[in-house]
Amino acid sequence: MERSGPIIGIHSAQDAGPLEPGSWVPMQVLTTWTSALCLQNMLEQLLIYQPKDPIPFMINHLQLDNDNVPKIVILGPPASGKTTIAMWLCKHLNSNLLTMENLIAKEFSSLAAEARRHYQTVKTVPSMQLVRLIRDRLSEEDCIRRGWILDGIPESREQALMIQTLGITPRHVIVLSAPDTVLIERNLGKRVDPQTGALTYVQTNRRSNAPFTPRVLLCGPVGSGKSLQAALLAQKYGLVNVCCGHLLKEAVAEKSKFGEMIQPFFEKDTAVPDSIVVKVLSQRLSQQDCLQKGWVLHGFPRDLDQAHLLHSLGCKPNRVFFLNVPFDSVIERLTLRRTDPVTGERYHLMYKPPPTMEIQARLLQSPKDAEEHIKLKMDLFYRNSAELEEFYWQALTLNGDQDPHTVFEYIESGIINPLPRKVP
């Protein structure tokens, strides 16, 4: 029987011989990281380096915790489902997803900034720049500890050879293929609106009434995960991530006319008037990228008056989600956050503890993460949430006290599927 869906071939980097396109290996092979492999790798390292004192060497090697982590490359033609499978693997293997978009989006990196400018001009990144970005990213602690999954990279034989030259070797290569008819059907269905630039799919029977240009609003108390979900939506669907707080800080940093109006309120640590905030938001949401790609907004509105102001300016969301999280969970998420004043690295005493006692001793807690401050913010949100939910009567309310990727799946289904029929 011919397969109608994508075919997955998994190629171990330790296999002898090339992977036959379309060959099938069970997905369970990805999670069979055994203690025997760990021991084998350690013995190999001992033979290679031959340390004078093997005990500290082995202890340090085990602390790296990178023997059993995923090192996966996912390749395939357009529309073969690379990103979907890569995100699924990241969720279930607790690994790091590396894509062209998030590599060039890295902040405080001159290399990423240069690659980003090049990509915006010609929609590609020179092989040398891309490989250097990959090398720098894989040297970071989270990739060493939790491994990595490259989505659609390398793009050519040249890039593959350059990556190998740097000593970067994947354990598995997943090659996706599907019948040409399936790939052609998926690609032929793509259509671009010449006026808005919005991308949609033309089908005989539309699968949903999802808007061509999503305008998503995420509401929830402090610590509910709005920022993370906004980042995931922006990454997968190319939406513009609009955080109200960041916009105000950027305006002040750029010393714009709005920034000069906001600065006195920042200095006094008081709330910026709604009239100023909505003007800053309106200016950002009316820019070309927001009109073409759509946007995901969080941090505003926080009460009914702000919602009316946003509505009066024509910035109407067409998908609204409320993330509910219990008080105890928010307290656990926020009060245990710490910052290293020396490196600027952020830690969480439960989920991401500092690696040494020395670092732990110097960690600082932000005054905003104090329990009293959090309780005030949560009380304020829930006092106003009933009116907001009534105003956005078609909104979906989700349990935000779950695995972030599970929450994302619910949000994604709420964007793709038809809105529920509610009576206002």
MOMO-V613572 format. One record per helix or strand of 2 or more residues. SS is the DSSP state (a for helix, b for strand). FROM is the first residue (numbers start at 1). LEN is the number of residues. If there is no record, write none. Layout:
{{SS,FROM,LEN} {SS,FROM,LEN}}
This chain:
{{b,7,6} {a,27,5} {a,35,15} {a,54,11} {b,71,6} {a,82,12} {b,96,3} {a,100,5} {a,110,13} {a,127,12} {a,141,6} {b,148,4} {a,157,9} {b,172,6} {a,180,9} {b,190,3} {b,199,3} {b,215,6} {a,226,12} {b,240,4} {a,244,10} {a,257,12} {a,274,12} {a,288,6} {b,295,4} {a,304,9} {b,319,6} {a,327,9} {b,337,4} {b,346,3} {a,357,6} {b,363,2} {a,367,3} {a,371,21} {b,396,4} {a,404,13}}
